[in-house]
């Protein structure tokens, strides 16, 4: 209230926060509201270092966006062997397909398949077909597999070559999959955190190529802000952890109205403009133009001011 939020908006934020949801334990929520209406309520993959609340013209959404990187589609497979009292055994295959690291906050529903050990080869063939269809639908770039070694080897043999190439075998204690629980939660972080998706890798390669030949790429806060104002940015690259919140930009009512100084907005007839943290301002401008965001581990690509952009291709042959 002291910061200027109205009662209706505070009420909307309160309704967006579940009071006793166990899925949020140890993580947290990102909530955005305006004019008494809840705009977004999303669980966080990781708990923020500190709670933050702000009344502002420009949503402080960059921390949430960066927490969702690398947005990597994956499939996890676990095959458990259960020994029965009569001396026989059966196999239980549990699979989850999701996107990392969002799956931390919203674990995908597990799919289960049971089979007697002696019938596993036939069952593995059917499971391999299901996995292929699901992985193709989700665009899974990594398949993490663990469990009974013989059963996993049989399943691996049944997969098509294109999917088999993406399989990563790990050795962890098998635990039953349950709703709301993530398969291989710790191991997924070790394997996938900091890894770029194939799309992000493509954008990185293009940026490096364009920067080397002084083409459709810019680097640094001033040059990137100018490109955003001109509507030229196709992909925004941000080093992580980001320090852009330490800088300030000026913004106007239109999302494209962003500048290093207030004077830069005057030629655009900006009758009113406000200061805003640079990370919030550039993300707002990017979303307004329909661009993409790529979070780059700082050691992968150190950028001037921690920011750069790949511009829309303006070459004549592309325009044609």
Backbone torsions as a table, in degrees:
resi	resn	phi	psi	omega
1	UNK	NA	-43.9	-178.4
2	UNK	-61.2	-28.6	-179.0
3	UNK	-82.8	-7.9	175.9
4	UNK	112.4	4.0	179.4
5	UNK	-74.8	138.9	179.1
6	UNK	-83.0	163.3	-175.0
7	UNK	-61.8	-40.0	-177.9
8	UNK	-64.1	-39.9	179.3
9	UNK	-68.0	-41.0	176.2
10	UNK	-61.8	-38.1	177.3
11	UNK	-64.7	-39.8	178.3
12	UNK	-63.3	-39.9	177.1
13	UNK	-63.8	-39.4	179.0
14	UNK	-64.1	-39.5	178.4
15	UNK	-68.9	-24.2	-178.6
16	UNK	-80.3	-12.3	-177.4
17	UNK	-102.1	108.4	174.8
18	UNK	-63.8	136.2	-173.6
19	UNK	-81.0	-30.3	-173.9
20	UNK	-138.7	38.9	179.0
21	UNK	-81.7	115.0	-178.0
22	UNK	-63.8	-23.0	-179.6
23	UNK	-65.9	-20.7	-177.7
24	UNK	-92.6	-7.1	-178.0
25	UNK	-60.0	126.9	178.5
26	UNK	81.7	-1.3	179.3
27	UNK	-120.1	-88.5	-178.9
28	UNK	137.3	-175.2	-177.4
29	UNK	-134.3	149.2	168.9
30	UNK	-109.5	125.2	-178.0
31	UNK	-128.9	137.7	177.6
32	UNK	-132.8	133.2	179.4
33	UNK	-145.7	155.3	177.9
34	UNK	-155.5	142.1	175.4
35	UNK	53.8	38.2	176.4
36	UNK	79.3	8.6	-178.7
37	UNK	-123.9	138.9	177.2
38	UNK	-79.2	121.4	-178.9
39	UNK	-91.7	-36.3	-177.7
40	UNK	-157.5	135.9	172.7
41	UNK	-137.8	109.7	-173.7
42	UNK	-134.2	130.5	175.9
43	UNK	-66.2	147.3	-177.9
44	UNK	-94.0	140.3	174.5
45	UNK	-63.3	-32.5	179.5
46	UNK	-134.8	147.7	178.2
47	UNK	-70.9	131.5	177.9
48	UNK	-66.8	157.2	-179.3
49	UNK	-62.4	-29.6	178.5
50	UNK	-153.7	155.3	175.8
51	UNK	-71.4	142.4	178.8
52	UNK	-135.9	139.2	175.0
53	UNK	-141.9	135.1	-175.1
54	UNK	-151.5	139.7	169.6
55	UNK	-100.7	116.9	-171.6
56	UNK	-151.6	155.5	177.8
57	UNK	-72.4	-34.2	-178.0
58	UNK	-108.6	120.7	-179.0
59	UNK	-57.2	136.8	179.2
60	UNK	-86.4	70.1	-169.9
61	UNK	-101.0	-7.1	-176.3
62	UNK	-61.9	-42.5	178.3
63	UNK	-56.7	-39.6	178.0
64	UNK	-66.0	-43.6	-179.6
65	UNK	-62.3	-42.1	-178.3
66	UNK	-71.1	-29.1	178.1
67	UNK	-67.6	-20.5	-179.2
68	UNK	-87.5	-6.7	177.6
69	UNK	-76.2	144.7	10.7
70	UNK	-90.6	7.5	-179.2
71	UNK	51.7	54.1	-171.9
72	UNK	-96.8	118.8	177.6
73	UNK	-73.5	134.3	-176.6
74	UNK	-146.8	164.7	173.2
75	UNK	-130.6	133.0	177.3
76	UNK	-111.6	135.7	-178.8
77	UNK	-131.2	129.3	175.2
78	UNK	-128.3	131.7	177.6
79	UNK	-119.1	112.1	-178.9
80	UNK	-101.8	141.0	173.5
81	UNK	-102.0	128.3	179.7
82	UNK	-116.3	123.3	-179.7
83	UNK	-90.1	126.1	-179.1
84	UNK	-88.6	158.6	-179.9
85	UNK	-60.1	-27.7	-178.2
86	UNK	-83.0	7.2	177.7
87	UNK	93.6	-10.3	177.0
88	UNK	-84.7	172.0	177.0
89	UNK	-140.0	154.2	175.7
90	UNK	-131.1	161.4	-177.6
91	UNK	-117.3	138.3	178.2
92	UNK	-121.0	117.7	177.7
93	UNK	-100.1	127.9	-179.9
94	UNK	-122.0	129.8	-177.3
95	UNK	-130.6	148.0	172.9
96	UNK	-138.8	135.0	175.3
97	UNK	-122.2	125.4	-177.9
98	UNK	-156.2	-164.3	178.9
99	UNK	-123.9	133.2	-177.2
100	UNK	-100.4	133.9	9.1
101	UNK	-99.2	9.2	-178.8
102	UNK	-57.3	-29.2	-179.7
103	UNK	-60.9	-24.0	176.6
104	UNK	-59.6	-42.3	-176.7
105	UNK	-84.6	-31.1	-178.2
106	UNK	-134.4	79.9	-177.5
107	UNK	-58.6	133.5	178.3
108	UNK	-64.8	152.0	176.3
109	UNK	-66.4	131.2	179.2
110	UNK	-76.3	145.7	172.9
111	UNK	-106.8	134.3	-175.6
112	UNK	-117.0	146.1	175.5
113	UNK	-142.2	128.8	-178.7
114	UNK	-110.7	146.0	176.9
115	UNK	-159.1	144.7	170.6
116	UNK	-64.3	145.7	-177.1
117	UNK	-56.2	-36.5	-178.9
118	UNK	-70.7	-14.0	-179.3
119	UNK	-107.5	12.2	-171.8
120	UNK	-65.6	-35.8	-177.5
121	UNK	-60.6	-43.7	178.1
122	UNK	-67.3	-40.9	-179.7
123	UNK	-67.3	-38.4	179.2
124	UNK	-63.3	-34.7	178.9
125	UNK	-64.7	-43.4	178.5
126	UNK	-67.3	-39.7	179.0
127	UNK	-65.5	-39.6	179.0
128	UNK	-60.8	-39.3	178.0
129	UNK	-65.3	-43.4	178.3
130	UNK	-62.9	-43.1	179.6
131	UNK	-62.0	-40.7	-179.1
132	UNK	-63.1	-45.4	179.9
133	UNK	-63.1	-45.3	-178.1
134	UNK	-67.7	-42.4	179.9
135	UNK	-65.1	-39.0	177.7
136	UNK	-66.1	-40.7	180.0
137	UNK	-63.3	-42.3	-177.5
138	UNK	-85.4	-13.0	-176.1
139	UNK	72.4	30.5	-176.5
140	UNK	-56.0	129.0	179.6
141	UNK	-100.7	-15.0	179.4
142	UNK	-138.5	137.4	172.5
143	UNK	-118.6	114.4	179.4
144	UNK	-98.7	125.3	-174.1
145	UNK	-127.9	137.7	178.6
146	UNK	-153.2	163.4	177.1
147	UNK	127.5	-150.6	-179.5
148	UNK	-56.3	122.7	-171.8
149	UNK	-63.4	-43.6	-179.7
150	UNK	-64.8	-46.1	-178.1
151	UNK	-63.4	-40.2	178.7
152	UNK	-66.5	-37.5	178.8
153	UNK	-64.8	-41.4	178.1
154	UNK	-63.0	-45.7	179.9
155	UNK	-62.7	-42.1	179.2
156	UNK	-58.4	-41.0	-179.6
157	UNK	-64.7	-28.3	-177.0
158	UNK	-81.0	-15.8	-177.7
159	UNK	-74.3	147.9	174.9
160	UNK	-65.7	152.6	-176.2
161	UNK	-52.7	-40.3	-176.6
162	UNK	-63.4	-32.5	178.9
163	UNK	-85.0	-34.7	180.0
164	UNK	-61.3	-32.7	-180.0
165	UNK	-64.2	-22.3	-177.4
166	UNK	-96.8	2.2	-176.9
167	UNK	-76.5	133.0	172.9
168	UNK	-120.3	117.5	179.9
169	UNK	-90.0	132.5	176.3
170	UNK	-129.0	161.3	-178.1
171	UNK	-120.5	100.7	179.6
172	UNK	-133.5	158.2	177.6
173	UNK	-66.0	128.3	-176.8
174	UNK	-77.9	129.1	175.9
175	UNK	-128.2	143.2	-178.0
176	UNK	-58.4	137.8	175.5
177	UNK	-76.3	137.2	-179.9
178	UNK	-133.3	151.5	175.5
179	UNK	-55.5	134.8	-179.7
180	UNK	84.4	1.4	178.5
181	UNK	-118.6	140.2	-176.8
182	UNK	-95.9	130.8	172.2
183	UNK	-66.8	133.1	174.6
184	UNK	57.1	41.7	-174.0
185	UNK	-56.1	-47.8	-179.2
186	UNK	-68.1	-44.6	-177.1
187	UNK	-66.6	-34.9	178.0
188	UNK	-60.8	-41.1	177.6
189	UNK	-61.8	-43.0	179.5
190	UNK	-63.8	-36.6	-174.6
191	UNK	-84.4	-35.6	-167.9
192	UNK	-109.6	-23.6	179.2
193	UNK	-61.4	131.1	179.5
194	UNK	83.2	-6.6	178.7
195	UNK	-84.2	139.6	178.9
196	UNK	-90.0	143.3	171.7
197	UNK	-70.7	164.0	-178.8
198	UNK	-62.3	-35.3	178.9
199	UNK	-67.5	-42.8	177.9
200	UNK	-64.5	-39.6	178.0
201	UNK	-62.2	-39.1	177.0
202	UNK	-62.1	-45.2	179.0
203	UNK	-62.8	-40.2	179.0
204	UNK	-62.7	-45.2	179.9
205	UNK	-61.5	-41.4	178.6
206	UNK	-65.7	-41.0	178.6
207	UNK	-61.5	-46.0	-179.5
208	UNK	-62.4	-40.0	178.9
209	UNK	-65.0	-47.1	-178.5
210	UNK	-66.9	-38.1	178.9
211	UNK	-66.0	-38.2	-178.5
212	UNK	-64.5	-34.2	-178.9
213	UNK	-103.8	15.8	178.6
214	UNK	54.8	44.6	-178.9
215	UNK	-98.7	-130.8	-173.1
216	UNK	-84.6	62.0	177.8
217	UNK	-151.5	142.3	176.3
218	UNK	-132.5	162.4	-176.2
219	UNK	-146.1	145.8	-178.5
220	UNK	97.9	154.8	-174.5
221	UNK	-66.3	-42.2	-177.3
222	UNK	-64.5	-48.9	-178.4
223	UNK	-66.5	-38.7	-179.8
224	UNK	-67.9	-40.4	178.2
225	UNK	-63.0	-40.5	178.2
226	UNK	-62.8	-41.7	179.8
227	UNK	-67.0	-37.3	176.8
228	UNK	-64.5	-41.7	180.0
229	UNK	-64.0	-32.0	179.7
230	UNK	-85.9	-1.6	180.0
231	UNK	70.5	29.7	-174.5
232	UNK	-99.7	-6.4	-171.1
233	UNK	-86.9	122.4	174.1
234	UNK	-93.0	-40.0	-178.1
235	UNK	-137.8	128.1	175.6
236	UNK	-100.5	127.5	178.1
237	UNK	-108.8	128.9	-177.3
238	UNK	-127.9	127.8	175.3
239	UNK	-70.2	142.0	176.0
240	UNK	-122.1	143.7	-1.8
241	UNK	-67.2	140.2	-175.2
242	UNK	-80.2	143.0	175.6
243	UNK	-118.8	15.9	-177.1
244	UNK	-66.5	-22.8	-179.7
245	UNK	-67.2	-11.2	178.0
246	UNK	-81.1	-16.6	-178.8
247	UNK	-99.6	164.1	-178.6
248	UNK	-129.2	138.3	173.8
249	UNK	-122.7	171.7	175.6
250	UNK	-111.0	139.5	-178.1
251	UNK	-132.4	154.9	174.4
252	UNK	-116.2	-172.2	-176.5
253	UNK	-65.3	-39.8	177.3
254	UNK	-76.5	142.1	-176.2
255	UNK	-62.2	-28.2	-178.6
256	UNK	-77.7	-10.3	-177.6
257	UNK	-85.8	92.0	-178.8
258	UNK	-142.6	136.5	-177.4
259	UNK	-154.2	163.1	177.1
260	UNK	-72.0	-30.5	179.9
261	UNK	-132.7	162.3	177.9
262	UNK	-64.8	-34.1	-177.7
263	UNK	-62.9	-29.8	179.7
264	UNK	-64.5	-22.1	-177.7
265	UNK	-91.0	-13.7	-177.1
266	UNK	-63.7	-39.4	176.5
267	UNK	-62.1	-15.9	179.3
268	UNK	-92.9	11.6	-179.4
269	UNK	57.7	39.8	177.2
270	UNK	-76.6	100.4	-178.7
271	UNK	-70.2	-24.9	178.1
272	UNK	-141.9	136.8	176.1
273	UNK	-147.6	158.4	-172.7
274	UNK	-137.3	152.4	172.6
275	UNK	-76.9	147.9	179.3
276	UNK	-151.1	150.1	174.5
277	UNK	-56.2	140.9	-173.4
278	UNK	-60.7	-38.8	-177.4
279	UNK	-64.1	-42.0	178.4
280	UNK	-66.7	-40.3	-176.5
281	UNK	-66.9	-43.6	-177.9
282	UNK	-70.9	-34.9	178.8
283	UNK	-67.0	-41.4	177.0
284	UNK	-59.4	-45.6	179.3
285	UNK	-64.6	-39.6	-179.7
286	UNK	-64.1	-48.1	-179.5
287	UNK	-63.0	-37.7	179.1
288	UNK	-61.5	-27.7	179.6
289	UNK	-99.5	1.5	178.3
290	UNK	74.1	26.1	-179.8
291	UNK	-84.1	174.5	179.8
292	UNK	-107.5	152.9	178.5
293	UNK	-114.7	132.2	175.5
294	UNK	-122.5	122.1	176.4
295	UNK	-91.4	118.5	-176.8
296	UNK	-106.5	123.4	170.9
297	UNK	-55.3	132.5	-171.8
298	UNK	-54.3	-35.2	179.0
299	UNK	-71.8	-20.0	-179.5
300	UNK	-75.9	-41.4	-177.0
301	UNK	-153.0	85.4	177.1
302	UNK	-65.5	121.9	-178.1
303	UNK	-110.6	146.5	173.5
304	UNK	-58.0	127.3	-176.7
305	UNK	62.2	7.5	178.8
306	UNK	76.0	19.5	-176.6
307	UNK	-150.5	146.8	176.1
308	UNK	-157.5	175.8	-177.2
309	UNK	-149.5	142.9	169.9
310	UNK	-99.1	124.6	-173.4
311	UNK	-91.7	162.1	175.0
312	UNK	-60.6	139.3	-179.9
313	UNK	-70.0	119.7	-179.3
314	UNK	-111.3	16.0	-179.6
315	UNK	-67.9	147.5	-175.2
316	UNK	-57.4	-39.1	-176.3
317	UNK	-69.6	-27.2	175.4
318	UNK	-76.3	-38.5	-179.9
319	UNK	-63.8	-34.1	179.3
320	UNK	-70.0	NA	NA
